[in-house]
Amino acid sequence: MPTTHVLILSAALFSIGVLGVMLRRNVIVIFMSIELMLNAVNLSFVGFAREMDSMTGVIFIFFIIVVAAAEAVVGLSIILSIYRNRQTLNVDEYNLLKW
Amino acid sequence: MLLTFYILGTVSVLSALGVLVCRSPVYSAMSLVCSFFCLGGIYILMNVEFVAVIQILVYAGAILVLFLFVIMLLNIVPTGESVRFNLPVLIAFGIAVGLFAQISGLFLGDIQFGPKDVYTAEAISEEGSIGLIGRLLYGEFVLPFEAISILLLVAVIGAVIIGKRRLN
């Protein structure tokens, strides 16, 4: 398969992730959109690594997946503790840090 | 093989859109699992089996189960959050389409790849991709590997501390 098509697929997935972050108000769905964007970047890493006969891209995916797992754990525990205090998942009502 | 790639790509894009469209977060999570499985299939087609395996084990297996656990713990009822086509939503669509056009225009243009590395498809199949990744991970990339393990430890401790109700 051509590398360009892989890269365009990853661009489409990334744009869908960005759209999800802007469109949805449920904080868990926003978090899922962030995971989607990380996956799109992984796909483009594989595409570039295959094009350049390199193995570094694959190693980087390993690191990205570890960071994504750490981010999911910390983010979801933050969501849990915010939900305990505010009893809502709507990001529009999380305004404690707003000035 | 090309046809399989197109089918998997289309299904992954459609199920990614399903994440946005579904009202209930549980359905969104299931849609995301479908998208991740399709991406795993694409990785197998591109001869990076290691990435496909950790994609399915870590993403579809661990992270999504974590999402479902949190949704279950919070006991969420679908809020009936509906998307109306008012001005901010249209601006969001415009930004997303513009971003897609910009990135794919960049990719469709003349990309200047640097000098090629030595790991061609034949070289990878000779040693096996997993053995090669292991050798690189413990050789050339051993310092980032140690750093990432410390990051993982910090994340685990941080999650426990944030998750506790009261700190004494």
HADDOCK unambig.tbl for C-alpha pairs under 7 A between the chains (distance, minus, plus):
assign (segid A and resid 1 and name CA) (segid B and resid 2 and name CA) 5.55 0.50 0.50
assign (segid A and resid 4 and name CA) (segid B and resid 107 and name CA) 6.40 0.50 0.50
assign (segid A and resid 4 and name CA) (segid B and resid 108 and name CA) 6.58 0.50 0.50
assign (segid A and resid 7 and name CA) (segid B and resid 107 and name CA) 6.73 0.50 0.50
assign (segid A and resid 8 and name CA) (segid B and resid 104 and name CA) 5.50 0.50 0.50
assign (segid A and resid 9 and name CA) (segid B and resid 9 and name CA) 6.71 0.50 0.50
assign (segid A and resid 11 and name CA) (segid B and resid 100 and name CA) 5.90 0.50 0.50
assign (segid A and resid 11 and name CA) (segid B and resid 103 and name CA) 6.18 0.50 0.50
assign (segid A and resid 11 and name CA) (segid B and resid 104 and name CA) 6.32 0.50 0.50
assign (segid A and resid 12 and name CA) (segid B and resid 100 and name CA) 6.08 0.50 0.50
assign (segid A and resid 13 and name CA) (segid B and resid 13 and name CA) 6.26 0.50 0.50
assign (segid A and resid 15 and name CA) (segid B and resid 96 and name CA) 5.31 0.50 0.50
assign (segid A and resid 15 and name CA) (segid B and resid 99 and name CA) 6.44 0.50 0.50
assign (segid A and resid 15 and name CA) (segid B and resid 100 and name CA) 5.63 0.50 0.50
assign (segid A and resid 16 and name CA) (segid B and resid 16 and name CA) 6.92 0.50 0.50
assign (segid A and resid 16 and name CA) (segid B and resid 17 and name CA) 6.69 0.50 0.50
assign (segid A and resid 18 and name CA) (segid B and resid 96 and name CA) 6.43 0.50 0.50
assign (segid A and resid 19 and name CA) (segid B and resid 92 and name CA) 6.43 0.50 0.50
assign (segid A and resid 19 and name CA) (segid B and resid 93 and name CA) 6.66 0.50 0.50
assign (segid A and resid 19 and name CA) (segid B and resid 96 and name CA) 5.56 0.50 0.50
assign (segid A and resid 20 and name CA) (segid B and resid 20 and name CA) 5.67 0.50 0.50
assign (segid A and resid 22 and name CA) (segid B and resid 92 and name CA) 6.14 0.50 0.50
assign (segid A and resid 23 and name CA) (segid B and resid 89 and name CA) 6.53 0.50 0.50
assign (segid A and resid 23 and name CA) (segid B and resid 92 and name CA) 6.80 0.50 0.50
assign (segid A and resid 29 and name CA) (segid B and resid 25 and name CA) 6.38 0.50 0.50
assign (segid A and resid 52 and name CA) (segid B and resid 116 and name CA) 4.92 0.50 0.50
assign (segid A and resid 52 and name CA) (segid B and resid 117 and name CA) 6.24 0.50 0.50
assign (segid A and resid 53 and name CA) (segid B and resid 116 and name CA) 5.90 0.50 0.50
assign (segid A and resid 53 and name CA) (segid B and resid 117 and name CA) 5.20 0.50 0.50
assign (segid A and resid 53 and name CA) (segid B and resid 118 and name CA) 6.24 0.50 0.50
assign (segid A and resid 53 and name CA) (segid B and resid 119 and name CA) 4.87 0.50 0.50
assign (segid A and resid 53 and name CA) (segid B and resid 120 and name CA) 4.83 0.50 0.50
assign (segid A and resid 54 and name CA) (segid B and resid 117 and name CA) 5.05 0.50 0.50
assign (segid A and resid 54 and name CA) (segid B and resid 118 and name CA) 6.76 0.50 0.50
assign (segid A and resid 54 and name CA) (segid B and resid 119 and name CA) 5.35 0.50 0.50
assign (segid A and resid 55 and name CA) (segid B and resid 119 and name CA) 6.48 0.50 0.50
assign (segid A and resid 59 and name CA) (segid B and resid 133 and name CA) 6.78 0.50 0.50
assign (segid A and resid 69 and name CA) (segid B and resid 63 and name CA) 6.41 0.50 0.50
assign (segid A and resid 70 and name CA) (segid B and resid 152 and name CA) 5.97 0.50 0.50
assign (segid A and resid 70 and name CA) (segid B and resid 155 and name CA) 5.42 0.50 0.50
assign (segid A and resid 72 and name CA) (segid B and resid 63 and name CA) 6.78 0.50 0.50
assign (segid A and resid 73 and name CA) (segid B and resid 159 and name CA) 6.27 0.50 0.50
assign (segid A and resid 74 and name CA) (segid B and resid 155 and name CA) 6.22 0.50 0.50
assign (segid A and resid 74 and name CA) (segid B and resid 158 and name CA) 6.67 0.50 0.50
assign (segid A and resid 74 and name CA) (segid B and resid 159 and name CA) 5.01 0.50 0.50
assign (segid A and resid 77 and name CA) (segid B and resid 159 and name CA) 5.78 0.50 0.50
assign (segid A and resid 77 and name CA) (segid B and resid 162 and name CA) 6.23 0.50 0.50
assign (segid A and resid 77 and name CA) (segid B and resid 163 and name CA) 5.44 0.50 0.50
assign (segid A and resid 78 and name CA) (segid B and resid 162 and name CA) 6.50 0.50 0.50
assign (segid A and resid 81 and name CA) (segid B and resid 163 and name CA) 6.39 0.50 0.50
